[in-house]
Amino acid sequence: QTALGACHLALEDLDAAVACFNRAIELDPTDITPFVNRGEAFLRQGRTTEAARDFQHAVSLDPDDQDPLSRRARMLAAAALESSDEASESEAPEDRS
Protein backbone atom coordinates (compact mmCIF):
# COMPACT_ATOMS: atom_id res chain seq x y z
CA GLN A 1 0.00 0.00 0.00
CA THR A 2 2.84 2.38 0.77
CA ALA A 3 4.48 1.79 -2.61
CA LEU A 4 1.17 2.28 -4.42
CA GLY A 5 0.58 5.46 -2.43
CA ALA A 6 4.02 6.72 -3.42
CA CYS A 7 3.12 6.16 -7.08
CA HIS A 8 -0.09 8.16 -6.65
CA LEU A 9 1.88 10.86 -4.83
CA ALA A 10 4.37 11.09 -7.70
CA LEU A 11 1.46 11.44 -10.13
CA GLU A 12 -0.12 14.15 -7.92
CA ASP A 13 -3.19 11.94 -7.37
CA LEU A 14 -3.23 13.08 -3.78
CA ASP A 15 -6.59 11.70 -2.66
CA ALA A 16 -5.66 8.22 -3.88
CA ALA A 17 -2.24 8.56 -2.26
CA VAL A 18 -3.79 9.48 1.10
CA ALA A 19 -6.17 6.52 0.85
CA CYS A 20 -3.26 4.14 0.23
CA PHE A 21 -1.23 5.58 3.09
CA ASN A 22 -4.26 5.31 5.38
CA ARG A 23 -4.50 1.62 4.56
CA ALA A 24 -0.75 1.12 5.04
CA ILE A 25 -1.00 2.74 8.47
CA GLU A 26 -3.88 0.42 9.38
CA LEU A 27 -1.74 -2.56 8.37
CA ASP A 28 1.38 -1.43 10.27
CA PRO A 29 1.02 1.61 12.54
CA THR A 30 4.70 1.34 13.53
CA ASP A 31 6.03 2.00 10.01
CA ILE A 32 7.35 5.55 9.61
CA THR A 33 7.10 5.62 5.81
CA PRO A 34 3.33 5.99 5.30
CA PHE A 35 3.15 8.72 7.96
CA VAL A 36 5.86 10.76 6.24
CA ASN A 37 4.37 10.21 2.80
CA ARG A 38 0.80 10.93 3.92
CA GLY A 39 2.08 14.06 5.61
CA GLU A 40 3.67 15.14 2.35
CA ALA A 41 0.39 14.54 0.51
CA PHE A 42 -1.45 16.57 3.15
CA LEU A 43 1.13 19.34 2.81
CA ARG A 44 0.62 19.45 -0.96
CA GLN A 45 -3.14 19.68 -0.36
CA GLY A 46 -2.65 22.63 1.96
CA ARG A 47 -3.69 20.56 5.00
CA THR A 48 -0.78 21.77 7.11
CA THR A 49 -2.20 20.80 10.51
CA GLU A 50 -2.72 17.20 9.43
CA ALA A 51 0.67 17.16 7.72
CA ALA A 52 2.41 18.42 10.86
CA ARG A 53 0.60 15.80 12.94
CA ASP A 54 1.82 13.00 10.64
CA PHE A 55 5.38 14.32 10.62
CA GLN A 56 5.40 14.58 14.41
CA HIS A 57 4.10 11.03 14.71
CA ALA A 58 6.78 9.78 12.32
CA VAL A 59 9.43 11.49 14.44
CA SER A 60 7.97 9.93 17.60
CA LEU A 61 8.37 6.48 16.03
CA ASP A 62 12.13 7.07 15.81
CA PRO A 63 13.11 8.83 19.04
CA ASP A 64 16.82 8.05 18.51
CA ASP A 65 16.82 9.65 15.04
CA GLN A 66 18.21 6.56 13.34
CA ASP A 67 15.85 6.37 10.37
CA PRO A 68 16.52 8.80 7.51
CA LEU A 69 12.76 9.14 7.05
CA SER A 70 12.39 10.64 10.52
CA ARG A 71 14.99 13.24 9.54
CA ARG A 72 12.95 13.96 6.42
CA ALA A 73 9.85 14.21 8.61
CA ARG A 74 11.59 16.79 10.78
CA MET A 75 12.44 18.90 7.72
CA LEU A 76 8.93 18.59 6.29
CA ALA A 77 7.42 19.46 9.69
CA ALA A 78 9.47 22.65 9.69
CA ALA A 79 8.22 23.42 6.19
CA ALA A 80 4.62 22.76 7.26
CA LEU A 81 5.01 25.11 10.22
CA GLU A 82 6.57 27.78 8.02
CA SER A 83 3.77 27.41 5.49
CA SER A 84 1.20 27.63 8.26
CA ASP A 85 2.86 30.74 9.69
CA GLU A 86 2.93 32.41 6.28
CA ALA A 87 -0.76 31.61 5.75
CA SER A 88 -1.61 33.07 9.14
CA GLU A 89 0.33 36.23 8.39
CA SER A 90 -1.36 36.71 5.05
CA GLU A 91 -4.79 36.27 6.66
CA ALA A 92 -4.07 38.69 9.50
CA PRO A 93 -5.75 42.07 9.13
CA GLU A 94 -3.43 44.92 8.23
CA ASP A 95 -2.56 47.43 10.91
CA ARG A 96 -3.51 50.73 9.31
CA SER A 97 -2.55 52.97 12.23
Phi, psi and chi 1 to 4 in degrees:
 res  aa     phi    psi   chi1   chi2   chi3   chi4
   1 GLN       -  -37.6  -70.8  -62.2  -47.2      -
   2 THR   -65.1  -43.0  -59.4      -      -      -
   3 ALA   -64.9  -41.6      -      -      -      -
   4 LEU   -64.6  -41.3 -178.7   57.4      -      -
   5 GLY   -61.2  -40.1      -      -      -      -
   6 ALA   -62.8  -36.8      -      -      -      -
   7 CYS   -64.1  -45.5  -68.9      -      -      -
   8 HIS   -62.2  -39.4  -74.4  -64.7      -      -
   9 LEU   -62.1  -44.0 -173.4   61.9      -      -
  10 ALA   -63.7  -30.7      -      -      -      -
  11 LEU   -89.1    4.0  -65.7  170.3      -      -
  12 GLU    63.8   22.4  -67.2  -65.7  -38.5      -
  13 ASP   -89.7   76.2 -173.1   -2.7      -      -
  14 LEU   -69.5  -37.1  -58.2  177.7      -      -
  15 ASP   -63.9  -43.0  -69.6  -27.5      -      -
  16 ALA   -65.6  -38.5      -      -      -      -
  17 ALA   -61.8  -47.7      -      -      -      -
  18 VAL   -59.3  -42.1  167.9      -      -      -
  19 ALA   -61.1  -42.5      -      -      -      -
  20 CYS   -65.8  -43.3  -71.6      -      -      -
  21 PHE   -66.4  -35.2  -61.8  135.6      -      -
  22 ASN   -59.1  -45.0  -72.6  -18.7      -      -
  23 ARG   -65.6  -41.8 -178.9   68.1  179.0  132.2
  24 ALA   -61.1  -39.9      -      -      -      -
  25 ILE   -66.3  -38.8  -70.2  166.1      -      -
  26 GLU   -59.8  -40.6  -71.6  173.8   11.9      -
  27 LEU   -72.2  -36.6  -66.2  170.9      -      -
  28 ASP  -149.5   89.5 -175.5   -0.2      -      -
  29 PRO   -71.4    0.0   21.5  -27.6      -      -
  30 THR  -100.2   -1.7   65.1      -      -      -
  31 ASP   -85.0  124.4 -175.2    5.1      -      -
  32 ILE   -67.9  -37.3  -68.0  173.1      -      -
  33 THR   -53.0  -52.3  -53.8      -      -      -
  34 PRO   -66.7  -27.2   19.9  -28.9      -      -
  35 PHE   -67.6  -44.5  -74.8  101.4      -      -
  36 VAL   -64.4  -46.0  174.6      -      -      -
  37 ASN   -67.7  -40.5  -70.5  -12.1      -      -
  38 ARG   -65.3  -38.8 -174.6  175.9   70.0  176.9
  39 GLY   -59.8  -40.5      -      -      -      -
  40 GLU   -64.4  -41.3 -174.5  173.3  -17.1      -
  41 ALA   -62.6  -44.1      -      -      -      -
  42 PHE   -59.8  -42.4  -75.4  152.2      -      -
  43 LEU   -60.9  -43.1 -166.5   58.2      -      -
  44 ARG   -65.6  -27.1  -69.3 -176.5 -169.0 -177.0
  45 GLN   -84.7   -3.0  -69.4  176.0  -38.8      -
  46 GLY    82.5   13.0      -      -      -      -
  47 ARG   -94.9   68.7  -62.1  163.2   64.4 -179.6
  48 THR   -65.9  -34.6   54.6      -      -      -
  49 THR   -64.4  -45.7  -58.8      -      -      -
  50 GLU   -66.5  -38.6  -68.4  160.6  -71.7      -
  51 ALA   -61.2  -48.5      -      -      -      -
  52 ALA   -60.7  -38.0      -      -      -      -
  53 ARG   -62.9  -43.7 -170.9  177.0  -46.5  125.4
  54 ASP   -65.7  -42.1  -87.9   -0.9      -      -
  55 PHE   -63.8  -41.3  -62.3  142.4      -      -
  56 GLN   -64.4  -39.5 -175.9   58.2   43.6      -
  57 HIS   -65.3  -41.5 -172.1   75.8      -      -
  58 ALA   -59.8  -43.4      -      -      -      -
  59 VAL   -62.4  -40.3  168.5      -      -      -
  60 SER   -65.9  -23.9   75.4      -      -      -
  61 LEU   -76.2  -12.4  -69.6  171.9      -      -
  62 ASP  -134.0   68.4 -177.0   34.2      -      -
  63 PRO   -63.1  -22.2   21.4  -29.3      -      -
  64 ASP   -91.8    3.5  -63.1  -34.1      -      -
  65 ASP    55.8   46.9 -164.2   22.6      -      -
  66 GLN   -95.8  -26.6  -62.4  -62.1  -49.9      -
  67 ASP   -90.9  127.1 -170.0  -44.0      -      -
  68 PRO   -56.9  -28.0  -20.8   29.0      -      -
  69 LEU   -67.6  -31.6  -83.6  174.4      -      -
  70 SER   -70.3  -31.3   70.3      -      -      -
  71 ARG   -66.6  -40.8  -70.1 -176.3 -148.8  120.1
  72 ARG   -63.3  -40.2 -177.2  166.2  178.4 -106.9
  73 ALA   -61.3  -39.8      -      -      -      -
  74 ARG   -61.9  -42.9  -76.2  178.9  175.9   81.2
  75 MET   -66.8  -42.5  -69.9 -173.8  -59.9      -
  76 LEU   -68.2  -34.7  -72.2  168.6      -      -
  77 ALA   -62.3  -41.8      -      -      -      -
  78 ALA   -62.9  -40.4      -      -      -      -
  79 ALA   -65.5  -38.9      -      -      -      -
  80 ALA   -64.2  -42.4      -      -      -      -
  81 LEU   -65.5  -41.6  -71.6  172.8      -      -
  82 GLU   -63.0  -43.0 -177.1  177.1  -47.7      -
  83 SER   -63.7  -40.7  174.2      -      -      -
  84 SER   -65.7  -41.4  179.8      -      -      -
  85 ASP   -63.4  -42.5  -72.0  -14.3      -      -
  86 GLU   -64.6  -39.9  -72.5  172.4    3.7      -
  87 ALA   -64.6  -41.3      -      -      -      -
  88 SER   -63.7  -41.4  -65.3      -      -      -
  89 GLU   -65.5  -38.6  -72.0  173.2    9.6      -
  90 SER   -73.8  -21.5   69.6      -      -      -
  91 GLU   -90.1  -14.1  -67.5  173.0    4.5      -
  92 ALA   -69.6  139.2      -      -      -      -
  93 PRO   -66.2  145.6   18.0  -24.1      -      -
  94 GLU   -71.5  144.7  -75.6 -173.8   38.9      -
  95 ASP   -89.7  108.3 -177.4    7.7      -      -
  96 ARG   -98.9   17.9  -61.6 -170.3 -175.3 -106.2
  97 SER   -87.7      -   46.3      -      -      -
